[in-house]
């Protein structure tokens, strides 16, 4: 669903970033439509720091762990 939404956004209007904890089979599908940053699970603190510093308007997560860390934003 997230990929479908991103595909429909105008890259000239929106700065689209995708961050992931670990590399799954689908993450590379985002690379044509967004800036993708993959954080190894061992670098969870870097992931949290990126969320805090990113000043993001929308954060979408799919797992309990990601949900917990997305609340830091």
Beta strands, then each sheet from edge to edge (+ up, - down):
strand 1: 17-21
strand 2: 35-39
sheet 1: 1+ 2+
end
